[in-house]
Amino acid sequence: MCDQLVVTLKVDELKAIISESISTALSKAPPAPEEEIILKRVDVARLFKISYVTLNQWMRDGRIIYHRINSRIFFKKSEVMQALNHSVKKYGRK
């Protein structure tokens, strides 16, 4: 025989129970990963305060990671920030 409990609730009480259950479940869930911000060459050049020629050299040297979609070049902000932190540690502050 199954254990069953039949209870009469008001609508507001039921809403409160459901809301509390949802809040508890959401607080236990892992946070959603943040979307990656995509930068263009102009954004990266401004961030580092460098010319396009220097940026192209850094890309060739592997100092900064880039991604190509057809003929367009993009950068992930997280990877650019890693390159920025690495250059500050290696070459000192400007």
Secondary structure as UniProt FT lines:
FT   HELIX           11..28
FT   STRAND          38..39
FT   HELIX           41..48
FT   HELIX           52..61
FT   STRAND          67..69
FT   TURN            70..71
FT   STRAND          72..76
FT   HELIX           77..91
//
